[in-house]
Amino acid sequence: MKKTRICLAADLGAGSGRVLAGAYDGDRLELREVNRFANEPVQLANGWHWQFDTLFGEIQRGIGQAVREHGAEVASIGVDTWGVDYGLLDAAGELLGAPFQYRDSRTDGMEEAACALMPRPEIYQRTGIQFMFFNTLFQLLAEARAPEALLEKAHDLLFLPDLINYRLTGRRAVERSIASTGQLLHATTQEWDHELIAAMGFPERIFGKLVSAGTDLGPILPGDGSMGNVRGIRVIAPGSHDTASAVAGIPAEETEPVFLSSGTWSLLGRELRAPLVSEAGFEAGFSNEAGVFGTTRYLKNVAGMWLLQECKRHWDTAGNTLGFGELVAAARDAQPFAALLDPDAPEFQAPAHMPSAITDWLKKSGQPALTDPGEVTRCILESLALKYRAVLEALSSVTGRSAERIYIVGGGSQNDLLNQFAANATGCTIVAGPVEATSVGNILMQLYALGEIASLDEGRALVRRSFTPRTFSPADTDAWADAFARFRQLP
């Protein structure tokens, strides 16, 4: 009998994190949660930051728990996080302050400032990345203009998963899939775009060695002993951007599948074998992000469950403490299409009070204000599904390929009502799951580095053997077509 290998996936999202243990017996993969924890930004004097030391401590705790439970079976760990955020190290390898949170207002006006240094079409032609206010390009421009002048002291830039890997191993390296989210890599070469970097005035020295997903970064350092006996546990870079890992973990059989990573953000796109940088893609706002095994994640980043998460946070504070399941159940019974909104409206990017922002937006667009949580939840979910249709139509137009099936992964894939709405709105069959596709894809790249699988196709076959997805077929398509006509008329 083949010896079971335990691979740990540390998956950090913008609201929570987890360490999962994946047990691979040579035929199937089983996941078990080892440690789950909250991830909340903190407001300091100069803005919003991530509590990096706390996050790293939780990962250490997860490693220690796995070692206590599985001992020498633990072979490796991989770390993935959301994109764009980073830490700066000085020449001695010390972190120059807590990493900023991407929604911090320091990037206000930085997109315009960057485009004054290099024309917007040229930036896209070089990087192939959608313009988003929080891109690393704009964060660094804000960094360069801040009174703290940390860029002058910085020796290395490491994205969040790279920073965790550095703490674990002592090795400084930047994994391509996470770097590609920052709008700083050349789309074709997937190397740092040094001409763009020079035009922005960023110091060249901070942009260090890039490595590909599946790179073995070395063993975990013993540290203070709190993790137990970590001797022999390798740190392997997966697709370090969580969407890169999530797409790797879909159970697709076809080549170039269409995917939707559904979480705080929704990332809808198609896996391609090469970047697609075109004027049509630029106008439609599509990104070419690096995937695993040399693939490209051609996608558009749109608002996801962020709107509902923020509404729930304020409803909880007001004493209306319905769980997400209860909100979805209430939405199921609410009136269909009572009101629609654009999930990507600027008013929803970082409002102080999301329920009020939604009420104000609906009033401004001439629609009835919704106050009942079930009605608001239905409005959000229906609007998201209609947004998916709009993005899918743009994707089909730009790539010249229609879609019949969409693979939905991530935490949002648990929401059966949204899955059905997505099927109804797009007319596509929805294949939902595995829920922990990000951790699954993370572990697949560890198994590749360990010599257990040889290709992405082999990895996805393992996913199909190990997990059973749920399927949703389109229904009520006429009603949804009428709603989409209304959606397209929104301001």
C-alpha positions as CSV (number, residue, x, y, z in Angstrom):
1,M,0.0,0.0,0.0
2,K,1.3,3.4,-0.9
3,K,2.3,5.6,2.0
4,T,-0.1,8.5,2.6
5,R,1.4,12.0,2.1
6,I,0.0,14.9,4.0
7,C,0.2,18.3,2.3
8,L,-0.9,21.4,4.1
9,A,-2.6,24.3,2.3
10,A,-2.5,27.6,4.1
11,D,-5.3,29.6,2.3
12,L,-5.7,33.2,3.4
13,G,-8.8,35.2,2.2
14,A,-9.6,38.8,2.7
15,G,-12.0,37.9,5.6
16,S,-10.7,34.6,7.0
17,G,-7.9,32.1,6.7
18,R,-7.5,28.4,7.1
19,V,-4.9,25.7,7.2
20,L,-6.2,22.4,5.7
21,A,-4.5,19.0,5.6
22,G,-4.8,17.1,2.4
23,A,-4.2,13.4,2.7
24,Y,-3.1,11.8,-0.6
25,D,-3.1,7.9,-0.8
26,G,-2.0,7.6,-4.4
27,D,-5.5,7.6,-5.8
28,R,-7.7,10.1,-3.9
29,L,-7.3,13.3,-1.9
30,E,-9.2,14.0,1.3
31,L,-9.2,17.4,3.1
32,R,-9.5,18.1,6.8
33,E,-9.5,21.5,8.4
34,V,-6.7,22.0,10.9
35,N,-7.1,25.7,11.8
36,R,-9.5,28.4,10.8
37,F,-9.2,32.0,11.9
38,A,-10.4,35.5,11.2
39,N,-8.5,38.0,9.1
40,E,-9.4,41.5,9.9
41,P,-7.6,44.7,9.0
42,V,-6.7,47.2,11.6
43,Q,-6.7,51.0,11.2
44,L,-3.4,52.6,12.2
45,A,-2.4,56.3,12.1
46,N,-1.4,56.1,8.4
47,G,-4.2,53.9,7.1
48,W,-5.6,50.4,7.0
49,H,-3.2,47.5,7.4
50,W,-3.2,43.7,7.7
51,Q,-2.2,42.1,11.0
52,F,0.6,40.1,9.4
53,D,2.2,38.8,12.6
54,T,-1.1,37.5,13.8
55,L,-1.8,35.8,10.4
56,F,1.7,34.2,10.5
57,G,1.1,33.0,14.0
58,E,-2.1,31.3,13.0
59,I,-0.3,29.5,10.1
60,Q,2.4,28.4,12.6
61,R,-0.4,27.1,14.9
62,G,-1.9,25.2,12.0
63,I,1.4,23.6,11.1
64,G,2.0,22.7,14.8
65,Q,-1.5,21.0,15.0
66,A,-0.9,19.0,11.8
67,V,2.5,17.9,13.0
68,R,1.0,16.7,16.3
69,E,-1.7,14.8,14.5
70,H,0.2,13.4,11.5
71,G,3.9,13.5,12.5
72,A,6.3,12.5,9.8
73,E,3.5,12.0,7.2
74,V,3.4,15.8,6.8
75,A,5.5,16.3,3.6
76,S,4.9,20.0,2.6
77,I,3.0,23.2,2.9
78,G,1.9,25.7,0.3
79,V,0.6,29.3,1.0
80,D,-1.9,31.2,-1.1
81,T,-3.6,34.6,-0.5
82,W,-5.6,37.3,-2.3
83,G,-3.6,39.4,-4.8
84,V,-1.9,42.8,-5.0
85,D,-0.9,43.4,-1.3
86,Y,2.8,43.2,-0.3
87,G,5.4,43.9,2.3
88,L,8.7,45.7,2.0
89,L,11.9,44.4,3.5
90,D,15.0,46.4,4.4
91,A,18.5,45.2,3.6
92,A,18.6,43.2,6.8
93,G,15.4,41.4,5.9
94,E,13.2,43.2,8.4
95,L,9.6,44.1,7.5
96,L,9.2,47.9,7.1
97,G,5.8,48.2,8.8
98,A,2.6,46.2,8.5
99,P,1.4,45.6,4.9
100,F,-1.3,47.9,3.8
101,Q,-4.8,46.6,3.1
102,Y,-5.8,47.0,-0.6
103,R,-9.0,49.1,0.1
104,D,-7.0,51.8,1.9
105,S,-7.7,55.2,0.4
106,R,-4.0,56.0,-0.2
107,T,-4.5,54.9,-3.8
108,D,-7.1,57.6,-4.5
109,G,-5.9,59.5,-7.6
110,M,-2.9,57.1,-8.2
111,E,-4.4,55.5,-11.3
112,E,-4.6,59.0,-12.9
113,A,-1.0,59.7,-11.7
114,A,0.3,56.5,-13.3
115,C,-1.4,57.2,-16.6
116,A,0.3,60.6,-16.6
117,L,3.6,58.8,-16.5
118,M,2.7,56.2,-19.1
119,P,-0.4,56.3,-21.3
120,R,-3.2,53.9,-20.1
121,P,-3.3,51.9,-23.4
122,E,0.4,51.3,-23.2
123,I,0.2,50.1,-19.6
124,Y,-2.4,47.6,-20.7
125,Q,-0.5,46.6,-23.8
126,R,2.5,45.8,-21.7
127,T,0.9,44.2,-18.7
128,G,-2.5,42.9,-20.0
129,I,-4.0,43.7,-16.6
130,Q,-7.4,45.2,-15.8
131,F,-7.2,48.7,-14.2
132,M,-8.4,48.4,-10.6
133,F,-7.8,51.1,-8.0
134,F,-6.0,48.8,-5.6
135,N,-3.4,47.3,-8.1
136,T,0.1,47.1,-6.7
137,L,1.2,49.5,-9.4
138,F,-1.0,52.2,-7.8
139,Q,-0.1,51.1,-4.2
140,L,3.6,51.6,-5.0
141,L,3.0,55.0,-6.5
142,A,1.2,56.0,-3.3
143,E,4.1,54.5,-1.4
144,A,6.6,56.6,-3.4
145,R,4.7,59.8,-2.6
146,A,4.1,59.1,1.1
147,P,6.0,61.1,3.7
148,E,7.4,57.9,5.3
149,A,9.5,57.3,2.1
150,L,9.7,53.6,2.8
151,L,10.6,52.8,-0.8
152,E,13.9,54.6,-0.2
153,K,14.7,52.1,2.6
154,A,13.3,49.0,0.9
155,H,15.5,46.3,-0.5
156,D,12.8,43.7,-1.4
157,L,9.2,43.6,-2.3
158,L,7.4,40.4,-1.4
159,F,3.7,39.7,-1.9
160,L,1.8,38.3,1.1
161,P,2.4,34.6,0.4
162,D,6.0,35.3,-0.6
163,L,6.4,37.1,2.7
164,I,5.0,34.1,4.6
165,N,7.3,31.8,2.7
166,Y,10.3,34.0,3.6
167,R,9.4,33.8,7.3
168,L,9.1,30.0,7.0
169,T,12.3,29.3,5.0
170,G,14.5,32.4,5.0
171,R,14.3,32.5,1.2
172,R,13.2,35.6,-0.7
173,A,11.3,34.7,-3.9
174,V,8.2,36.0,-5.7
175,E,5.8,33.5,-7.3
176,R,4.6,34.5,-10.7
177,S,0.8,34.1,-10.3
178,I,0.7,36.5,-7.3
179,A,3.1,38.9,-9.0
180,S,1.0,39.0,-12.1
181,T,-1.9,40.5,-10.2
182,G,0.1,43.7,-9.5
183,Q,0.2,45.2,-13.1
184,L,4.0,45.1,-13.0
185,L,4.8,42.0,-15.2
186,H,5.0,41.9,-18.9
187,A,2.1,39.9,-20.2
188,T,4.1,38.0,-22.8
189,T,7.3,37.2,-20.9
190,Q,5.7,37.0,-17.4
191,E,8.9,38.8,-16.1
192,W,9.1,42.2,-14.4
193,D,8.4,45.0,-16.9
194,H,11.5,47.0,-16.1
195,E,10.6,49.8,-18.6
196,L,7.3,50.3,-16.9
197,I,9.0,50.1,-13.5
198,A,11.5,52.8,-14.6
199,A,8.8,55.0,-16.0
200,M,7.0,55.0,-12.6
201,G,10.3,55.8,-10.8
202,F,10.3,52.6,-8.6
203,P,13.7,51.4,-7.4
204,E,14.7,48.3,-9.5
205,R,16.4,46.6,-6.5
206,I,13.1,45.7,-4.8
207,F,11.9,43.5,-7.7
208,G,13.6,40.2,-7.0
209,K,13.7,36.7,-8.4
210,L,10.5,35.3,-9.8
211,V,9.7,31.6,-9.5
212,S,6.9,29.4,-11.0
213,A,4.2,27.6,-9.3
214,G,5.5,24.2,-8.1
215,T,8.9,25.5,-7.0
216,D,10.3,23.9,-3.9
217,L,11.5,26.8,-1.7
218,G,13.3,24.6,0.9
219,P,12.6,23.2,4.3
220,I,10.7,25.0,7.1
221,L,13.2,26.5,9.6
222,P,12.9,25.1,13.1
223,G,12.1,28.6,14.6
224,D,11.2,28.7,18.3
225,G,10.0,25.1,18.3
226,S,6.3,26.0,18.6
227,M,5.5,24.1,15.5
228,G,7.0,20.9,16.8
229,N,9.3,18.7,14.7
230,V,9.1,20.3,11.3
231,R,12.2,18.5,10.1
232,G,11.8,17.5,6.4
233,I,8.6,19.5,5.7
234,R,9.1,21.4,2.4
235,V,7.7,24.8,1.6
236,I,6.4,24.7,-2.0
237,A,5.1,27.7,-3.9
238,P,1.6,26.7,-5.4
239,G,-0.3,29.1,-7.5
240,S,0.2,31.6,-4.7
241,H,-2.6,33.8,-5.8
242,D,-5.7,32.2,-4.4
243,T,-7.5,32.3,-7.8
244,A,-4.6,30.6,-9.5
245,S,-4.9,27.8,-7.1
246,A,-8.7,27.8,-7.3
247,V,-8.7,27.5,-11.1
248,A,-6.1,24.7,-10.9
249,G,-8.5,22.9,-8.6
250,I,-11.6,22.8,-10.9
251,P,-12.8,19.4,-12.0
252,A,-12.7,20.3,-15.7
253,E,-12.2,17.7,-18.4
254,E,-12.2,20.2,-21.4
255,T,-9.2,22.4,-22.3
256,E,-9.5,26.1,-21.7
257,P,-12.6,25.9,-19.3
258,V,-14.7,28.9,-18.2
259,F,-14.5,29.5,-14.5
260,L,-15.9,31.7,-11.8
261,S,-14.1,32.0,-8.5
262,S,-16.8,33.2,-6.2
263,G,-15.9,34.8,-2.9
264,T,-15.4,38.3,-1.6
265,W,-14.6,39.0,-5.2
266,S,-16.0,37.3,-8.3
267,L,-13.4,36.5,-10.9
268,L,-15.0,35.2,-14.1
269,G,-12.9,34.1,-17.1
270,R,-11.5,31.4,-19.3
271,E,-8.2,29.5,-18.8
272,L,-6.0,30.1,-21.9
273,R,-2.8,28.6,-23.1
274,A,-1.3,32.0,-23.9
275,P,-2.0,35.7,-23.0
276,L,-4.6,37.6,-25.1
277,V,-3.7,41.3,-25.1
278,S,-6.0,43.2,-27.5
279,E,-7.8,46.5,-27.7
280,A,-11.1,44.7,-27.2
281,G,-9.8,43.1,-24.0
282,F,-8.6,46.5,-22.9
283,E,-11.9,48.2,-23.5
284,A,-13.8,45.3,-21.8
285,G,-11.4,45.3,-18.8
286,F,-10.0,41.8,-18.9
287,S,-6.8,40.7,-17.2
288,N,-4.1,38.2,-18.2
289,E,-3.0,36.7,-15.0
290,A,-0.5,33.9,-14.7
291,G,-1.8,30.5,-13.9
292,V,-0.1,27.2,-13.2
293,F,1.7,25.1,-15.8
294,G,2.2,28.2,-17.9
295,T,-1.5,28.8,-18.4
296,T,-3.1,32.3,-18.4
297,R,-6.2,33.2,-16.4
298,Y,-8.0,35.5,-18.8
299,L,-10.6,37.1,-16.4
300,K,-12.5,40.1,-15.2
301,N,-12.5,41.0,-11.6
302,V,-16.0,42.1,-10.4
303,A,-17.6,42.6,-7.0
304,G,-18.7,39.4,-5.3
305,M,-20.0,38.5,-1.9
306,W,-18.4,41.7,-0.6
307,L,-21.7,43.6,-0.8
308,L,-23.6,40.9,1.2
309,Q,-20.7,40.5,3.7
310,E,-20.7,44.2,4.4
311,C,-24.5,44.4,4.7
312,K,-24.5,41.5,7.2
313,R,-21.8,43.1,9.2
314,H,-23.9,46.2,9.7
315,W,-27.1,44.2,10.2
316,D,-25.3,42.2,13.0
317,T,-24.3,45.5,14.7
318,A,-27.9,46.7,14.6
319,G,-29.0,43.4,16.2
320,N,-30.4,41.7,13.2
321,T,-28.1,38.7,13.5
322,L,-29.3,36.4,10.7
323,G,-26.7,33.9,9.4
324,F,-25.8,33.7,5.7
325,G,-28.0,30.6,5.3
326,E,-30.9,32.4,6.9
327,L,-30.4,35.4,4.6
328,V,-30.3,33.2,1.5
329,A,-33.5,31.4,2.7
330,A,-35.2,34.8,3.1
331,A,-34.0,35.9,-0.3
332,R,-35.5,32.7,-1.8
333,D,-38.9,33.8,-0.6
334,A,-38.5,37.5,-1.6
335,Q,-40.1,39.1,-4.7
336,P,-38.0,38.4,-7.8
337,F,-36.4,41.4,-9.5
338,A,-37.9,44.0,-7.1
339,A,-34.8,46.1,-7.7
340,L,-31.4,45.7,-9.4
341,L,-28.1,47.3,-8.9
342,D,-24.6,47.4,-10.5
343,P,-22.4,45.5,-8.0
344,D,-19.3,47.4,-9.4
345,A,-20.7,50.9,-8.9
346,P,-18.1,53.1,-7.2
347,E,-20.4,53.8,-4.3
348,F,-20.0,50.1,-3.2
349,Q,-16.2,49.9,-3.3
350,A,-15.6,51.0,0.2
351,P,-18.7,52.6,1.8
352,A,-18.9,53.4,5.5
353,H,-22.3,51.7,5.6
354,M,-23.2,49.2,2.8
355,P,-27.0,49.0,3.5
356,S,-27.3,52.8,3.3
357,A,-25.1,52.9,0.2
358,I,-27.5,50.4,-1.5
359,T,-30.6,52.3,-0.5
360,D,-29.2,55.6,-1.8
361,W,-28.1,54.0,-5.1
362,L,-31.5,52.4,-5.7
363,K,-33.3,55.7,-4.9
364,K,-30.9,57.6,-7.3
365,S,-31.6,55.1,-10.1
366,G,-35.3,55.5,-9.7
367,Q,-36.0,52.2,-8.0
368,P,-37.8,51.3,-4.8
369,A,-35.6,51.4,-1.7
370,L,-35.3,47.9,0.0
371,T,-34.9,47.6,3.7
372,D,-35.8,44.0,4.5
373,P,-32.6,41.9,4.7
374,G,-34.1,39.2,2.6
375,E,-35.1,41.6,-0.1
376,V,-31.7,43.2,-0.1
377,T,-30.0,39.8,-0.2
378,R,-32.1,38.8,-3.2
379,C,-31.3,42.1,-5.0
380,I,-27.6,41.5,-4.5
381,L,-27.7,37.9,-5.7
382,E,-29.8,38.6,-8.7
383,S,-27.6,41.5,-9.6
384,L,-24.5,39.5,-9.3
385,A,-25.9,36.8,-11.6
386,L,-26.9,39.4,-14.2
387,K,-23.4,40.9,-13.9
388,Y,-22.0,37.4,-14.6
389,R,-24.0,37.3,-17.8
390,A,-22.7,40.7,-18.9
391,V,-19.1,39.7,-18.3
392,L,-19.6,36.3,-20.0
393,E,-21.0,38.0,-23.1
394,A,-17.9,40.3,-23.2
395,L,-15.7,37.3,-22.6
396,S,-17.3,35.4,-25.5
397,S,-17.0,38.4,-27.8
398,V,-13.3,39.1,-27.0
399,T,-12.2,35.4,-27.2
400,G,-14.5,34.4,-30.1
401,R,-15.7,31.4,-28.1
402,S,-19.1,30.8,-26.4
403,A,-19.6,28.9,-23.2
404,E,-21.9,26.1,-22.3
405,R,-20.5,25.3,-18.9
406,I,-19.1,27.4,-16.0
407,Y,-17.1,25.9,-13.1
408,I,-17.9,27.8,-9.9
409,V,-15.4,27.4,-7.0
410,G,-14.7,29.1,-3.8
411,G,-16.8,29.9,-0.8
412,G,-19.6,31.4,-2.9
413,S,-20.1,28.0,-4.6
414,Q,-21.9,26.9,-1.5
415,N,-24.7,29.3,-2.2
416,D,-27.1,27.2,-4.2
417,L,-29.5,30.1,-4.8
418,L,-26.7,32.2,-6.4
419,N,-25.6,29.1,-8.4
420,Q,-29.1,28.6,-9.8
421,F,-29.4,32.4,-10.5
422,A,-26.1,32.2,-12.4
423,A,-27.4,29.3,-14.5
424,N,-30.7,31.1,-15.2
425,A,-29.0,34.4,-16.1
426,T,-26.2,33.0,-18.3
427,G,-28.0,30.0,-19.8
428,C,-25.0,27.8,-18.9
429,T,-24.8,24.7,-16.9
430,I,-23.2,25.5,-13.6
431,V,-20.8,23.0,-12.0
432,A,-20.2,24.0,-8.4
433,G,-17.4,22.8,-6.3
434,P,-15.2,21.7,-4.7
435,V,-15.8,24.3,-2.1
436,E,-12.2,24.3,-1.1
437,A,-10.9,24.3,-4.7
438,T,-8.3,26.9,-3.7
439,S,-6.7,24.5,-1.2
440,V,-7.2,21.6,-3.6
441,G,-5.3,23.5,-6.4
442,N,-2.7,24.5,-3.8
443,I,-2.1,20.9,-2.9
444,L,-2.0,19.7,-6.5
445,M,1.0,21.9,-7.1
446,Q,2.7,20.5,-4.0
447,L,2.0,16.9,-5.3
448,Y,3.5,18.0,-8.6
449,A,6.7,19.2,-6.8
450,L,6.8,16.0,-4.8
451,G,6.6,13.9,-8.0
452,E,3.2,12.5,-7.3
453,I,1.5,14.0,-10.4
454,A,3.0,15.1,-13.7
455,S,0.5,17.5,-15.3
456,L,-2.5,19.7,-14.8
457,D,-4.7,17.2,-16.5
458,E,-3.6,14.5,-14.1
459,G,-4.3,16.8,-11.2
460,R,-7.8,17.6,-12.4
461,A,-8.5,13.9,-12.9
462,L,-7.5,13.5,-9.2
463,V,-10.0,16.2,-8.3
464,R,-12.8,14.4,-10.2
465,R,-12.0,11.2,-8.4
466,S,-12.0,12.8,-5.0
467,F,-14.9,15.3,-5.0
468,T,-18.4,15.3,-6.3
469,P,-19.6,18.7,-7.6
470,R,-23.2,19.9,-7.8
471,T,-24.8,20.8,-11.1
472,F,-27.4,23.5,-11.9
473,S,-29.3,23.8,-15.2
474,P,-30.9,27.0,-16.5
475,A,-34.5,27.7,-15.8
476,D,-36.9,30.7,-16.1
477,T,-34.7,32.0,-18.9
478,D,-37.4,34.3,-20.3
479,A,-37.9,36.2,-17.0
480,W,-34.1,36.4,-16.6
481,A,-33.7,37.8,-20.2
482,D,-36.2,40.5,-19.3
483,A,-34.3,41.3,-16.1
484,F,-31.1,41.5,-18.1
485,A,-32.6,44.0,-20.4
486,R,-33.4,46.1,-17.3
487,F,-29.9,45.5,-15.9
488,R,-28.3,46.9,-19.0
489,Q,-30.2,50.1,-18.6
490,L,-28.9,50.8,-15.1
491,P,-26.7,53.9,-14.7
